[in-house]
Amino acid sequence: MTTVTYLVELERWGIQNNETNAINTTQGLNNAFQWARDNNYQIVTLPKGNYLIDKNSSVKLFSNTHYMFYDCVLIKESNSFQGYSVITIDSISNVIIEGVKIKGDRETHDYSSGNTHEGGHGIHCKNSCYSVLIKNCEVYECTGDGFTTFMDFSALGGVQHPAHFSKGDISSQGNLDSSKTNYTTVTRYFDVSSNLVKSVGYFYYSGDGYGGYGTGCNLNKTVIKVHFYNATGTYLGYRNTRSYEFIYLDSLPTGTTQVRFSFLQNFDLMNGNLHYVLCAKIPQHITYMNCKSHKNRRLGASVNGGRFITYDNCEIYNNSNPMSISTGCNPGFGMAIEDGYMTNQKITVRNCNFYDNRAGAFICVSTRGVQLENNTFRGAVNFGGSGDDYFSLNNMYYGAITGRSITSGVETDGTFCTFRNDSIFGSNCAITVGNTTFENCVFSKCSLTLSGETVKVYHCKLTFDDPDKDVVFSFLSKNIEIRNSTFDIRRAKGLAFASYSATENAIFSNVKFITDQTPGGHYIGTKNLYIENCAFIHTGTIVNYSRMMVSDSMHVEHSLFKNQSFRFDGGDINGTEKLAKDTGYTTHIFRNNKIIWDVPYTVYTHEARSPGVSFLSIPRLGILDNNLQVFGTGSSLGSLFTMRVFTENHLLFSNNTIVTSNNAGINTTGTIVIEGAYRKGGTALATPKTTIVAQNNNKINSNIIFSNNVNTQLEKNILGNTLLAALASSAPTFGAYNVGQLIYNSTPVPGGYVGWVCTTSGTANNNPWVANRTYTLNTMVNMNGKVYKCITAGTTSATPPNHISGTAKDGSVIWEYTDVLAIFNAFGLITG
């Protein structure tokens, strides 16, 4: 088939291309385009020039035509209208328009009549237009939107509760069956044989004019039955559908002339509900490719009704900002998908660049099926209303992301808002309702707030560095699952915030939390917590105290806690420190974890509970097979509470090891403390009767202390508290030891000893006091069977000081009494 091209003859049609004679030019263009269509021209081109478009009219295109308007500028004549179009694409199909530039009258417009004047658009696709490609076009300075699609709201009629609804469902004979009390039937019949329905070829069930279904009823997640009848009322059966989904005439049973609807809904719960059966004329399969839209007063682009709308490789920028004369008007985004509600479906935006738009980059309201792919968004992005199934892939976000994905007032009915391979820079990302998934995403200097029904974060990294900003991450969802991700918090005012009662289940697997110059925060408040193969690491020099509230059950396994004050609370999940309900079995497990301290602990201590890991308000707790390591750094760490357990009804404390490794002469002791029950002031609770099972725990140059506070609440004695002997190559030279404690030789040889036994409780030290010697701060010495620490550096006198406790001046040195010198004796000569 030969392609026929028509070059518009300007003189023949009375068209001016020098920005004059708007009326004749506009009429001439429309006459020429219609003549070309009537004479079967497939391509229409327009000579280069500036064409003034009549304020009372617009340029109208025709079906089955390819328009080539390169180097042509269509300029809207100044006017005072609330709305206009420069190019109108109305109820036509198979159209391509290329290369045109459109300039609105924004700066010369007369706004004096009041109201918004927001309806002046550049290229306006409306009603039942189908298969339209708009390519390499540019629109600017319109009083409304640059590009827009718009539907009408043609309806077969509306139904109002209770007048048009009845209890029950439709029987197999097509009659009302009132015995099915959980169903509601629309009593009104709708004629689907009319010319109105035939003009579009479909109809569908919808909510009211704002997309809602009224009080006590939401049909977005409800199967709707459409029942078919012929002209004599004979029942032809039914089919399941969903609100806002097309029911095509071609798919109806033969002979169908009327339909009615029913759905699973309690009639008595409805209250004044207004629904419609629509056959709206909706633009479909509209594609914008390589287009630009800028300096428009309202929006760069909008979808006010449309399906299968695609923006590809477009640039939408500087819309709704003030100009010399005019200011912008709301909503003021680069692109908005609004009105029409769930009629707006399958909207794709890919390879586009949004920037410098007044209110933000992108917003959609109550839309079903939005896909954003490979775009750059500078400015806010909002997934709003009661939307359904939003998908973001390979996008760059420079600005806040807010939104929700839910199509029902019932939270469990939420659908998905999915982000995959996205990069999010600055501000905040907050998805508040529905089901949210982040996968392979990167967050830089961006807070993350996630709530709703479910939250899933997979293979993501959040890096934050802003000392003036608070709430870096907040997990408030009912169900949280975070896997294989890193949260690198370098500087922030506050680390995290979590509602105590929002979350039911939280899973952290292979997750690393790193904090530097950042105070602590409340990671999570949940009923059930599962942590595996995670790391909680603090690298900074300020207090870092973090907390997790777990009321019902907890499993923390194979994880690392380093230089961080971390607390696990049982409680009642409402944020108060009182004992959670005792189930009669162990509900909270802390097993196979490693706790490491290798920095001065004083700057990390918080609330005196523990600079390491502590446990409060947990009825039955198991602490098993953990490894606690304290490494000296050349300065004293003192007696470090690496773990502190405030014991409640039952404690199983078995097979744990605490090890202190330090430089000789430095006073450091790693300590595990088992305390009595703890409560904040004013929260009185009867002291629980506690059973403690402690066995096979190992201490190396360290202490495991059962405080006197425990004794007041013990119901049974400590069982099998066997502290296994440590290994060393020689008798210990630092650390605290008890009488009878064994140190086995780590390198036994024939003729050597099996090990050493402590015969005098105290602190080990093999550094004797020497006269007239210079000592540095924190140096430890022994003299006269006692151990002292240098607290003021200097040089000793000729004779040792003679005192038992407190401090003493020795030359220019001041010594502080520490402990009795621990004495060790070798035992078990190896003969073979």
PAVEXPA-124317 format. One record per residue (C-alpha): residue number from 1; x, y, z. Coordinates in steps of 0.5 Angstrom, whole numbers, plus 500, padded with zeros to 3 digits. Example, Ala and Ser with C-alpha at 12.3 -4.5 7.8 and 13.67 -1.06 7.14 Angstrom:
# PAVEXPA-124317
(1, (525, 491, 516))
(2, (527, 498, 514))
# end
This chain:
# PAVEXPA-124317
(1, (500, 500, 500))
(2, (503, 507, 498))
(3, (503, 512, 504))
(4, (500, 519, 501))
(5, (503, 525, 504))
(6, (499, 532, 504))
(7, (503, 538, 505))
(8, (498, 543, 508))
(9, (497, 549, 503))
(10, (497, 555, 507))
(11, (494, 560, 502))
(12, (489, 555, 500))
(13, (486, 555, 507))
(14, (487, 562, 509))
(15, (492, 560, 514))
(16, (497, 565, 517))
(17, (504, 562, 520))
(18, (506, 569, 522))
(19, (502, 569, 529))
(20, (496, 573, 526))
(21, (489, 572, 524))
(22, (487, 567, 529))
(23, (480, 566, 527))
(24, (482, 564, 520))
(25, (488, 560, 521))
(26, (485, 556, 526))
(27, (479, 554, 522))
(28, (484, 553, 516))
(29, (488, 548, 520))
(30, (481, 544, 522))
(31, (479, 545, 514))
(32, (485, 542, 512))
(33, (486, 537, 516))
(34, (479, 534, 515))
(35, (480, 535, 508))
(36, (486, 531, 508))
(37, (482, 525, 512))
(38, (477, 525, 507))
(39, (482, 524, 501))
(40, (485, 519, 505))
(41, (492, 522, 506))
(42, (495, 518, 512))
(43, (501, 523, 513))
(44, (500, 531, 514))
(45, (505, 536, 515))
(46, (505, 543, 516))
(47, (510, 548, 514))
(48, (515, 552, 519))
(49, (512, 558, 522))
(50, (508, 561, 528))
(51, (500, 559, 528))
(52, (496, 564, 532))
(53, (490, 559, 535))
(54, (483, 562, 536))
(55, (481, 563, 543))
(56, (474, 561, 542))
(57, (477, 554, 538))
(58, (482, 549, 538))
(59, (486, 545, 533))
(60, (482, 538, 532))
(61, (485, 532, 529))
(62, (482, 526, 526))
(63, (483, 519, 526))
(64, (488, 514, 522))
(65, (493, 520, 521))
(66, (500, 522, 522))
(67, (501, 529, 523))
(68, (508, 532, 522))
(69, (509, 539, 525))
(70, (516, 540, 526))
(71, (519, 547, 527))
(72, (511, 549, 528))
(73, (509, 553, 534))
(74, (502, 554, 536))
(75, (500, 560, 540))
(76, (494, 561, 544))
(77, (491, 567, 543))
(78, (490, 571, 549))
(79, (483, 570, 553))
(80, (480, 570, 560))
(81, (477, 563, 559))
(82, (477, 558, 565))
(83, (479, 553, 560))
(84, (481, 552, 553))
(85, (485, 547, 549))
(86, (490, 548, 544))
(87, (490, 542, 540))
(88, (484, 537, 542))
(89, (484, 530, 541))
(90, (477, 527, 542))
(91, (474, 520, 541))
(92, (479, 519, 535))
(93, (484, 513, 534))
(94, (490, 511, 531))
(95, (493, 518, 531))
(96, (501, 520, 531))
(97, (503, 527, 532))
(98, (510, 529, 532))
(99, (514, 536, 533))
(100, (509, 541, 535))
(101, (511, 546, 540))
(102, (505, 549, 544))
(103, (505, 556, 547))
(104, (499, 558, 552))
(105, (497, 565, 554))
(106, (499, 564, 561))
(107, (503, 571, 562))
(108, (498, 575, 557))
(109, (491, 571, 560))
(110, (486, 575, 564))
(111, (485, 572, 570))
(112, (480, 578, 573))
(113, (474, 574, 573))
(114, (476, 570, 579))
(115, (476, 562, 580))
(116, (482, 558, 578))
(117, (483, 559, 571))
(118, (486, 552, 571))
(119, (483, 549, 565))
(120, (487, 552, 560))
(121, (491, 546, 557))
(122, (496, 545, 551))
(123, (494, 538, 548))
(124, (488, 535, 551))
(125, (486, 528, 549))
(126, (479, 527, 551))
(127, (473, 522, 551))
(128, (474, 515, 547))
(129, (480, 517, 544))
(130, (485, 510, 543))
(131, (492, 509, 540))
(132, (495, 516, 540))
(133, (502, 517, 540))
(134, (505, 524, 542))
(135, (512, 525, 540))
(136, (517, 530, 540))
(137, (512, 535, 542))
(138, (513, 541, 547))
(139, (508, 545, 551))
(140, (509, 551, 555))
(141, (506, 557, 559))
(142, (499, 554, 559))
(143, (494, 557, 564))
(144, (493, 549, 566))
(145, (496, 543, 564))
(146, (501, 542, 559))
(147, (499, 535, 557))
(148, (492, 532, 559))
(149, (487, 526, 558))
(150, (480, 527, 561))
(151, (474, 522, 561))
(152, (467, 524, 561))
(153, (463, 520, 567))
(154, (457, 518, 563))
(155, (453, 513, 567))
(156, (447, 508, 566))
(157, (445, 510, 573))
(158, (446, 511, 580))
(159, (443, 507, 586))
(160, (442, 509, 593))
(161, (442, 505, 600))
(162, (437, 503, 602))
(163, (432, 504, 596))
(164, (436, 500, 591))
(165, (439, 495, 595))
(166, (436, 488, 598))
(167, (438, 483, 603))
(168, (440, 477, 599))
(169, (443, 474, 593))
(170, (441, 472, 586))
(171, (439, 465, 585))
(172, (440, 460, 580))
(173, (433, 462, 577))
(174, (435, 469, 577))
(175, (431, 471, 583))
(176, (432, 474, 590))
(177, (434, 469, 595))
(178, (434, 473, 602))
(179, (436, 467, 605))
(180, (443, 469, 603))
(181, (444, 474, 609))
(182, (451, 476, 608))
(183, (450, 478, 601))
(184, (447, 485, 598))
(185, (443, 485, 591))
(186, (442, 491, 587))
(187, (435, 491, 585))
(188, (435, 496, 580))
(189, (436, 493, 572))
(190, (441, 497, 568))
(191, (439, 497, 560))
(192, (446, 495, 556))
(193, (443, 495, 549))
(194, (442, 503, 549))
(195, (446, 507, 544))
(196, (450, 510, 550))
(197, (453, 503, 552))
(198, (454, 501, 545))
(199, (458, 507, 543))
(200, (464, 505, 548))
(201, (463, 498, 548))
(202, (463, 496, 556))
(203, (460, 498, 562))
(204, (463, 497, 570))
(205, (461, 498, 577))
(206, (464, 504, 581))
(207, (463, 508, 587))
(208, (461, 515, 588))
(209, (463, 521, 584))
(210, (470, 521, 589))
(211, (471, 513, 588))
(212, (468, 511, 595))
(213, (463, 506, 596))
(214, (460, 510, 603))
(215, (459, 508, 610))
(216, (460, 501, 612))
(217, (462, 498, 605))
(218, (468, 498, 601))
(219, (468, 494, 594))
(220, (475, 494, 592))
(221, (477, 488, 594))
(222, (470, 484, 593))
(223, (468, 480, 588))
(224, (462, 483, 584))
(225, (457, 479, 581))
(226, (454, 481, 574))
(227, (447, 478, 573))
(228, (445, 477, 565))
(229, (437, 478, 563))
(230, (434, 478, 556))
(231, (429, 482, 554))
(232, (423, 478, 557))
(233, (427, 477, 563))
(234, (429, 470, 562))
(235, (436, 469, 567))
(236, (442, 468, 563))
(237, (447, 467, 568))
(238, (452, 471, 572))
(239, (460, 472, 572))
(240, (464, 475, 577))
(241, (468, 482, 576))
(242, (471, 487, 580))
(243, (469, 494, 581))
(244, (472, 499, 576))
(245, (473, 493, 571))
(246, (470, 493, 564))
(247, (465, 488, 562))
(248, (465, 488, 555))
(249, (459, 488, 551))
(250, (462, 483, 546))
(251, (463, 478, 552))
(252, (456, 478, 554))
(253, (451, 472, 553))
(254, (447, 472, 547))
(255, (441, 476, 548))
(256, (443, 480, 554))
(257, (439, 486, 554))
(258, (439, 488, 562))
(259, (444, 487, 568))
(260, (444, 487, 575))
(261, (449, 486, 581))
(262, (450, 483, 587))
(263, (456, 482, 592))
(264, (458, 479, 599))
(265, (456, 485, 603))
(266, (452, 485, 609))
(267, (446, 490, 608))
(268, (445, 492, 615))
(269, (452, 495, 615))
(270, (451, 500, 609))
(271, (449, 507, 611))
(272, (446, 511, 605))
(273, (451, 509, 600))
(274, (451, 511, 593))
(275, (454, 507, 587))
(276, (454, 508, 580))
(277, (454, 504, 573))
(278, (458, 507, 569))
(279, (460, 507, 561))
(280, (465, 513, 561))
(281, (468, 515, 555))
(282, (476, 514, 557))
(283, (482, 515, 553))
(284, (486, 509, 552))
(285, (493, 507, 550))
(286, (496, 514, 550))
(287, (503, 515, 549))
(288, (507, 521, 550))
(289, (515, 520, 547))
(290, (520, 525, 548))
(291, (516, 530, 550))
(292, (517, 537, 554))
(293, (513, 540, 558))
(294, (515, 547, 562))
(295, (512, 553, 565))
(296, (505, 551, 565))
(297, (501, 554, 571))
(298, (498, 548, 574))
(299, (501, 542, 572))
(300, (506, 539, 567))
(301, (502, 533, 565))
(302, (496, 530, 568))
(303, (491, 524, 567))
(304, (484, 526, 569))
(305, (481, 519, 567))
(306, (485, 514, 562))
(307, (488, 507, 562))
(308, (494, 505, 559))
(309, (497, 512, 559))
(310, (505, 512, 558))
(311, (510, 517, 559))
(312, (517, 515, 556))
(313, (523, 519, 555))
(314, (519, 526, 557))
(315, (522, 532, 561))
(316, (517, 535, 565))
(317, (520, 541, 569))
(318, (519, 548, 572))
(319, (511, 548, 572))
(320, (507, 552, 577))
(321, (513, 556, 579))
(322, (511, 564, 579))
(323, (513, 568, 573))
(324, (514, 575, 571))
(325, (506, 576, 572))
(326, (503, 570, 574))
(327, (503, 565, 579))
(328, (502, 558, 580))
(329, (496, 554, 582))
(330, (495, 547, 586))
(331, (496, 542, 585))
(332, (503, 544, 582))
(333, (506, 538, 581))
(334, (510, 536, 575))
(335, (505, 530, 574))
(336, (498, 529, 577))
(337, (494, 523, 576))
(338, (487, 525, 579))
(339, (480, 524, 578))
(340, (477, 518, 575))
(341, (480, 514, 581))
(342, (480, 507, 580))
(343, (478, 508, 573))
(344, (485, 511, 572))
(345, (489, 504, 571))
(346, (496, 502, 568))
(347, (499, 508, 568))
(348, (507, 508, 566))
(349, (512, 513, 567))
(350, (519, 511, 564))
(351, (526, 514, 562))
(352, (523, 521, 564))
(353, (526, 527, 568))
(354, (522, 531, 573))
(355, (525, 537, 576))
(356, (524, 544, 579))
(357, (516, 543, 579))
(358, (513, 548, 585))
(359, (510, 542, 589))
(360, (513, 536, 587))
(361, (515, 531, 582))
(362, (509, 526, 582))
(363, (503, 525, 585))
(364, (497, 520, 584))
(365, (491, 519, 587))
(366, (487, 513, 588))
(367, (490, 509, 582))
(368, (490, 502, 580))
(369, (497, 500, 577))
(370, (502, 505, 577))
(371, (509, 503, 574))
(372, (515, 508, 575))
(373, (521, 506, 571))
(374, (528, 509, 570))
(375, (526, 516, 572))
(376, (529, 522, 576))
(377, (525, 525, 580))
(378, (527, 532, 584))
(379, (522, 534, 588))
(380, (516, 530, 592))
(381, (513, 524, 590))
(382, (506, 522, 593))
(383, (502, 515, 592))
(384, (496, 518, 595))
(385, (489, 516, 596))
(386, (486, 509, 596))
(387, (491, 507, 591))
(388, (492, 500, 588))
(389, (499, 496, 586))
(390, (504, 502, 585))
(391, (511, 499, 582))
(392, (517, 503, 582))
(393, (524, 500, 579))
(394, (530, 503, 577))
(395, (528, 510, 579))
(396, (533, 516, 582))
(397, (529, 520, 588))
(398, (531, 527, 590))
(399, (526, 529, 595))
(400, (521, 526, 600))
(401, (517, 520, 598))
(402, (510, 519, 601))
(403, (504, 515, 600))
(404, (500, 509, 601))
(405, (497, 503, 597))
(406, (491, 500, 600))
(407, (484, 499, 597))
(408, (480, 498, 603))
(409, (478, 501, 609))
(410, (481, 494, 612))
(411, (488, 494, 613))
(412, (489, 487, 611))
(413, (486, 489, 604))
(414, (492, 493, 603))
(415, (495, 492, 596))
(416, (503, 493, 594))
(417, (507, 499, 594))
(418, (514, 496, 591))
(419, (520, 499, 590))
(420, (526, 495, 587))
(421, (533, 498, 585))
(422, (531, 505, 587))
(423, (536, 510, 589))
(424, (533, 515, 594))
(425, (537, 521, 596))
(426, (535, 526, 602))
(427, (529, 528, 606))
(428, (524, 522, 608))
(429, (521, 516, 605))
(430, (514, 514, 608))
(431, (509, 509, 606))
(432, (504, 509, 611))
(433, (499, 504, 609))
(434, (498, 497, 606))
(435, (504, 493, 604))
(436, (511, 496, 602))
(437, (517, 492, 599))
(438, (524, 495, 598))
(439, (529, 491, 594))
(440, (536, 492, 592))
(441, (535, 500, 594))
(442, (540, 505, 596))
(443, (538, 510, 601))
(444, (542, 516, 602))
(445, (541, 522, 608))
(446, (534, 519, 608))
(447, (529, 517, 613))
(448, (525, 511, 612))
(449, (518, 511, 616))
(450, (514, 504, 614))
(451, (508, 502, 617))
(452, (501, 499, 615))
(453, (500, 491, 614))
(454, (507, 489, 612))
(455, (514, 492, 611))
(456, (519, 488, 607))
(457, (526, 490, 606))
(458, (531, 486, 602))
(459, (538, 487, 600))
(460, (538, 495, 601))
(461, (543, 500, 604))
(462, (541, 506, 608))
(463, (547, 511, 609))
(464, (545, 517, 614))
(465, (549, 523, 615))
(466, (546, 529, 618))
(467, (547, 531, 625))
(468, (541, 536, 625))
(469, (536, 531, 623))
(470, (532, 526, 628))
(471, (528, 519, 627))
(472, (533, 516, 621))
(473, (528, 509, 621))
(474, (522, 508, 624))
(475, (518, 501, 623))
(476, (511, 501, 625))
(477, (508, 496, 621))
(478, (504, 490, 623))
(479, (509, 485, 620))
(480, (516, 487, 619))
(481, (521, 483, 615))
(482, (528, 486, 614))
(483, (534, 481, 610))
(484, (541, 482, 608))
(485, (541, 490, 609))
(486, (545, 495, 612))
(487, (543, 501, 616))
(488, (550, 506, 616))
(489, (548, 511, 621))
(490, (554, 516, 621))
(491, (551, 522, 625))
(492, (544, 524, 627))
(493, (540, 527, 633))
(494, (536, 521, 634))
(495, (536, 514, 631))
(496, (530, 511, 631))
(497, (522, 511, 633))
(498, (517, 505, 634))
(499, (511, 505, 636))
(500, (510, 500, 642))
(501, (504, 497, 640))
(502, (504, 497, 632))
(503, (508, 491, 631))
(504, (506, 484, 631))
(505, (512, 480, 628))
(506, (519, 483, 626))
(507, (524, 479, 623))
(508, (531, 481, 622))
(509, (536, 477, 618))
(510, (543, 478, 616))
(511, (542, 486, 618))
(512, (547, 490, 620))
(513, (546, 497, 624))
(514, (552, 501, 624))
(515, (552, 507, 629))
(516, (557, 513, 629))
(517, (556, 520, 632))
(518, (549, 518, 634))
(519, (545, 517, 640))
(520, (541, 511, 641))
(521, (534, 510, 639))
(522, (528, 505, 640))
(523, (529, 500, 634))
(524, (522, 496, 635))
(525, (516, 495, 639))
(526, (513, 488, 637))
(527, (510, 482, 640))
(528, (514, 477, 637))
(529, (521, 478, 635))
(530, (526, 474, 631))
(531, (534, 476, 630))
(532, (539, 472, 626))
(533, (546, 473, 624))
(534, (545, 481, 625))
(535, (550, 486, 627))
(536, (549, 492, 632))
(537, (556, 496, 632))
(538, (557, 503, 635))
(539, (564, 506, 632))
(540, (563, 513, 635))
(541, (565, 516, 642))
(542, (558, 518, 644))
(543, (553, 515, 649))
(544, (549, 510, 644))
(545, (543, 506, 648))
(546, (538, 502, 644))
(547, (532, 498, 645))
(548, (527, 493, 643))
(549, (521, 492, 646))
(550, (518, 485, 645))
(551, (512, 483, 649))
(552, (510, 475, 647))
(553, (516, 472, 644))
(554, (524, 473, 642))
(555, (529, 469, 639))
(556, (536, 473, 638))
(557, (541, 468, 635))
(558, (548, 468, 632))
(559, (548, 476, 632))
(560, (554, 481, 634))
(561, (553, 487, 639))
(562, (559, 491, 639))
(563, (560, 497, 643))
(564, (553, 499, 644))
(565, (549, 499, 650))
(566, (543, 495, 648))
(567, (537, 493, 652))
(568, (531, 488, 651))
(569, (525, 489, 654))
(570, (519, 484, 655))
(571, (513, 489, 658))
(572, (506, 489, 656))
(573, (508, 492, 649))
(574, (505, 499, 651))
(575, (511, 502, 653))
(576, (511, 501, 661))
(577, (516, 497, 665))
(578, (512, 492, 668))
(579, (512, 484, 667))
(580, (509, 481, 661))
(581, (504, 475, 662))
(582, (507, 469, 664))
(583, (506, 463, 659))
(584, (509, 458, 663))
(585, (514, 456, 658))
(586, (521, 460, 656))
(587, (518, 465, 651))
(588, (525, 469, 650))
(589, (531, 466, 648))
(590, (538, 470, 647))
(591, (543, 464, 644))
(592, (550, 464, 640))
(593, (551, 471, 640))
(594, (557, 475, 641))
(595, (558, 481, 645))
(596, (564, 485, 644))
(597, (567, 491, 648))
(598, (574, 494, 646))
(599, (573, 502, 648))
(600, (573, 506, 654))
(601, (566, 504, 657))
(602, (564, 510, 660))
(603, (562, 514, 654))
(604, (557, 508, 652))
(605, (554, 507, 659))
(606, (546, 509, 659))
(607, (541, 508, 665))
(608, (546, 504, 669))
(609, (543, 498, 666))
(610, (549, 495, 662))
(611, (554, 498, 657))
(612, (553, 492, 654))
(613, (546, 488, 653))
(614, (541, 488, 658))
(615, (534, 484, 659))
(616, (528, 487, 663))
(617, (521, 485, 664))
(618, (521, 478, 661))
(619, (518, 473, 665))
(620, (522, 467, 662))
(621, (528, 468, 659))
(622, (534, 463, 656))
(623, (541, 466, 655))
(624, (545, 460, 652))
(625, (552, 459, 649))
(626, (554, 466, 648))
(627, (561, 469, 648))
(628, (562, 476, 651))
(629, (569, 479, 650))
(630, (572, 485, 653))
(631, (579, 487, 650))
(632, (583, 493, 653))
(633, (586, 498, 649))
(634, (591, 501, 654))
(635, (587, 504, 659))
(636, (582, 501, 664))
(637, (575, 499, 663))
(638, (574, 498, 670))
(639, (569, 493, 672))
(640, (565, 492, 665))
(641, (557, 490, 666))
(642, (558, 487, 659))
(643, (551, 483, 660))
(644, (546, 485, 666))
(645, (540, 481, 667))
(646, (534, 483, 671))
(647, (531, 476, 673))
(648, (524, 475, 673))
(649, (520, 468, 674))
(650, (525, 464, 671))
(651, (532, 464, 668))
(652, (536, 459, 664))
(653, (543, 461, 664))
(654, (548, 456, 661))
(655, (554, 455, 657))
(656, (556, 462, 656))
(657, (563, 465, 656))
(658, (566, 471, 658))
(659, (573, 473, 657))
(660, (577, 479, 658))
(661, (584, 480, 654))
(662, (588, 486, 656))
(663, (595, 489, 657))
(664, (599, 487, 663))
(665, (597, 491, 669))
(666, (591, 495, 666))
(667, (585, 494, 671))
(668, (579, 491, 667))
(669, (574, 486, 669))
(670, (569, 483, 664))
(671, (562, 482, 668))
(672, (556, 479, 668))
(673, (551, 481, 673))
(674, (544, 477, 675))
(675, (540, 482, 678))
(676, (533, 482, 682))
(677, (527, 485, 678))
(678, (527, 492, 676))
(679, (521, 497, 675))
(680, (521, 504, 674))
(681, (519, 509, 680))
(682, (512, 509, 681))
(683, (510, 502, 677))
(684, (509, 497, 683))
(685, (509, 490, 682))
(686, (509, 484, 687))
(687, (516, 481, 687))
(688, (516, 475, 683))
(689, (518, 468, 685))
(690, (524, 466, 681))
(691, (528, 460, 679))
(692, (535, 460, 676))
(693, (538, 455, 672))
(694, (545, 457, 671))
(695, (550, 451, 669))
(696, (557, 450, 665))
(697, (558, 458, 664))
(698, (565, 460, 663))
(699, (569, 466, 666))
(700, (576, 468, 664))
(701, (579, 473, 667))
(702, (572, 476, 669))
(703, (566, 475, 674))
(704, (559, 472, 673))
(705, (556, 475, 679))
(706, (549, 474, 682))
(707, (547, 480, 686))
(708, (544, 480, 693))
(709, (538, 483, 690))
(710, (536, 476, 687))
(711, (536, 473, 693))
(712, (530, 476, 696))
(713, (526, 473, 690))
(714, (529, 466, 689))
(715, (524, 461, 690))
(716, (529, 455, 688))
(717, (537, 455, 689))
(718, (541, 456, 683))
(719, (542, 449, 680))
(720, (549, 447, 678))
(721, (553, 453, 677))
(722, (559, 450, 675))
(723, (564, 455, 673))
(724, (569, 452, 668))
(725, (576, 453, 669))
(726, (580, 457, 664))
(727, (586, 456, 660))
(728, (593, 460, 660))
(729, (600, 459, 659))
(730, (602, 461, 666))
(731, (599, 464, 672))
(732, (594, 470, 671))
(733, (597, 476, 672))
(734, (591, 481, 672))
(735, (583, 480, 673))
(736, (579, 478, 679))
(737, (579, 471, 682))
(738, (576, 467, 687))
(739, (579, 461, 692))
(740, (578, 455, 688))
(741, (578, 457, 681))
(742, (582, 453, 677))
(743, (587, 455, 671))
(744, (589, 450, 666))
(745, (595, 450, 663))
(746, (594, 451, 655))
(747, (601, 448, 653))
(748, (602, 442, 658))
(749, (609, 438, 657))
(750, (612, 433, 661))
(751, (615, 435, 668))
(752, (610, 441, 668))
(753, (604, 443, 671))
(754, (597, 441, 670))
(755, (595, 448, 672))
(756, (594, 453, 677))
(757, (589, 454, 683))
(758, (587, 460, 686))
(759, (589, 460, 694))
(760, (587, 467, 696))
(761, (581, 471, 693))
(762, (583, 478, 690))
(763, (586, 481, 683))
(764, (592, 478, 680))
(765, (598, 482, 679))
(766, (606, 480, 678))
(767, (608, 487, 678))
(768, (611, 489, 684))
(769, (612, 496, 687))
(770, (619, 499, 686))
(771, (622, 505, 690))
(772, (624, 511, 686))
(773, (621, 509, 680))
(774, (617, 513, 675))
(775, (610, 510, 674))
(776, (604, 512, 669))
(777, (597, 513, 670))
(778, (593, 507, 671))
(779, (599, 502, 672))
(780, (597, 497, 677))
(781, (602, 494, 682))
(782, (602, 489, 688))
(783, (606, 491, 695))
(784, (605, 487, 702))
(785, (599, 483, 699))
(786, (595, 488, 696))
(787, (594, 491, 689))
(788, (594, 498, 688))
(789, (593, 503, 682))
(790, (596, 509, 680))
(791, (591, 515, 679))
(792, (597, 520, 679))
(793, (603, 519, 675))
(794, (610, 521, 678))
(795, (616, 518, 682))
(796, (615, 513, 688))
(797, (619, 514, 694))
(798, (624, 510, 698))
(799, (620, 506, 702))
(800, (613, 503, 700))
(801, (607, 506, 703))
(802, (603, 503, 709))
(803, (596, 503, 708))
(804, (590, 498, 707))
(805, (585, 502, 703))
(806, (583, 509, 700))
(807, (589, 513, 697))
(808, (596, 514, 699))
(809, (601, 519, 697))
(810, (608, 516, 695))
(811, (613, 521, 693))
(812, (609, 524, 687))
(813, (605, 518, 686))
(814, (598, 517, 689))
(815, (596, 510, 689))
(816, (589, 507, 690))
(817, (587, 501, 693))
(818, (584, 496, 689))
(819, (584, 489, 692))
(820, (587, 484, 695))
(821, (593, 480, 691))
(822, (590, 474, 688))
(823, (595, 468, 690))
(824, (596, 462, 685))
(825, (599, 455, 686))
(826, (601, 450, 681))
(827, (598, 443, 682))
(828, (598, 437, 678))
(829, (605, 435, 676))
(830, (605, 432, 669))
(831, (610, 425, 670))
(832, (609, 422, 663))
# end
